[in-house]
């Protein structure tokens, strides 16, 4: 299958699920799909990230530490919010390196509180920071303080739901 050609055209959840099943049937093709998240055509890249998100849910072990770093770099550099969302989904499914990049931590704080990002990016950033607090406990107090000082009326219901759950997880541990 020509994965790039497949992703070049608009796809639905059904088509992405079919592509992921193809990858599961042919694991050696995973690298071909993975490389497409760096494609110059942004629509191909974010659709590939969507498929990689689904792969990372079932097979996070297929991703290497190097790929974690590459996806992090892509997330930090992209201006395409769909691609950023896909990268954050994948990163949230993978084991975190220790130490975690300070640049990623700072970016997650920025993405989380910035109203210019979609709620999915904000919430995924918050979840990533929650996961980071588990291995970097020094950030726990900072994240709690940040979340407690956010004006909930400025954010969506989805953001506030994630905020409530993350705060409960941080305070109850």
C-alpha positions in Angstrom: 0.0 0.0 0.0 1.2 3.5 -0.8 0.6 5.1 2.6 1.4 8.6 1.5 -1.0 8.5 -1.4 -3.7 7.0 1.0 -3.2 9.8 3.5 -2.9 12.5 0.8 -6.7 12.4 0.3 -9.2 13.3 3.0 -9.8 10.4 5.3 -12.4 9.5 8.0 -12.0 7.5 11.2 -13.0 4.4 9.1 -10.1 5.0 6.7 -7.6 5.6 9.5 -8.8 2.5 11.3 -8.3 0.5 8.0 -4.8 1.9 7.6 -3.9 1.0 11.2 -5.1 -2.5 10.7 -2.9 -2.7 7.7 0.1 -1.6 9.9 -0.9 -4.2 12.5 -0.9 -6.9 9.8 2.4 -5.7 8.4 4.4 -4.3 11.4 7.5 -3.9 9.2 5.5 -1.0 7.5 5.2 0.9 10.7 8.4 2.9 10.0 6.9 4.0 6.6 3.9 5.3 8.4 5.9 6.9 11.2 8.1 8.8 8.7 5.0 10.4 7.1 4.4 12.5 10.2 7.3 14.5 9.0 5.9 14.9 5.5 6.1 18.4 3.9 2.4 18.2 3.1 0.8 19.1 6.4 -2.4 17.2 5.7 -0.5 14.0 5.1 1.6 14.6 8.3 -1.4 15.2 10.6 -3.3 12.2 9.2 -0.2 10.1 9.7 0.1 11.4 13.3 -3.6 10.4 13.8 -2.8 6.9 12.6 0.4 6.8 14.8 -1.7 7.8 17.7 -3.9 4.7 17.2 -0.8 2.5 16.8 0.7 4.0 20.0 -2.4 3.0 21.9 -2.0 -0.7 21.1 1.8 -0.9 20.6 3.7 1.8 22.4 6.7 -0.5 22.4 7.0 0.0 18.7 8.2 3.6 19.3 11.8 4.2 20.3 13.3 6.8 22.6 14.7 8.5 19.5 11.3 8.6 18.0 9.9 10.1 21.3 12.5 12.9 20.9 11.7 13.3 17.2 8.0 13.6 17.9 8.7 16.1 20.7 10.8 18.2 18.3 8.0 18.1 15.7 5.4 19.1 18.4 7.6 22.0 19.4 8.1 23.3 15.8 4.8 22.8 14.1 2.2 25.5 13.7 -0.5 23.0 12.5 -2.8 22.3 15.5 -4.0 19.0 14.1 -0.4 17.7 13.9 0.4 19.1 17.3 -2.6 17.3 18.7 -1.5 14.1 17.1 2.0 14.4 18.4 0.7 15.0 22.0 -1.6 12.0 21.7 1.3 9.8 20.7 3.6 11.2 23.4 1.0 10.7 26.0 0.9 7.0 25.1 4.6 6.4 25.3 7.0 5.9 28.2 8.5 9.2 29.3 12.3 9.6 29.2 14.1 10.7 32.3 14.8 13.5 32.5 12.0 15.1 30.4 13.0 17.9 28.1 12.6 21.3 29.8 11.6 22.7 26.5 8.7 20.2 26.3 7.6 21.0 29.9 7.6 24.7 29.2 5.7 24.2 25.9 3.1 22.1 27.6 2.5 24.8 30.2 2.2 27.3 27.4 -0.2 25.2 25.3 -2.2 24.3 28.3 -3.1 27.9 29.3 -3.1 29.6 25.9 -6.7 30.2 24.7 -5.4 30.2 21.1 -5.1 26.4 21.1 -8.0 24.0 20.8 -9.2 22.3 24.0 -7.7 19.0 22.8 -4.2 20.5 22.8 -4.8 22.2 26.1 -6.1 19.0 27.7 -3.4 16.8 26.2 -0.7 19.2 27.5 -2.3 19.1 30.9 -2.3 15.3 30.9 1.3 15.3 29.7 2.3 17.6 32.6 0.5 15.3 35.0 2.5 12.3 33.7 5.7 14.3 34.0 4.9 15.1 37.6 5.0 11.4 38.3 8.7 11.1 37.3 9.7 14.7 38.0 7.9 15.5 41.3 9.5 19.0 41.5 6.9 20.1 39.0 3.9 18.9 41.0 3.5 22.1 43.1 4.0 24.3 40.1 1.3 22.5 38.1 -1.1 22.5 41.1 -0.6 26.2 41.6 -1.1 26.9 37.9 -4.3 24.9 37.7 -5.7 26.4 40.9 -5.1 29.9 39.7 -6.8 29.4 36.3 -10.1 31.3 35.8 -12.4 28.4 34.9 -14.9 30.7 33.2 -12.3 31.5 30.6 -12.0 27.9 29.5 -14.2 25.3 28.0 -16.1 22.5 29.8 -13.7 20.0 28.4 -10.7 21.9 29.7 -12.3 22.3 33.1 -13.1 18.6 33.3 -9.5 17.6 32.6 -8.4 20.3 35.1 -10.6 18.9 37.8 -9.4 15.3 37.2 -5.7 16.3 37.1 -6.0 18.3 40.3 -7.6 15.4 42.0 -4.9 13.1 40.8 -2.2 15.5 42.0 -3.6 16.3 45.4 -4.6 12.8 46.2 -1.1 11.4 45.7 
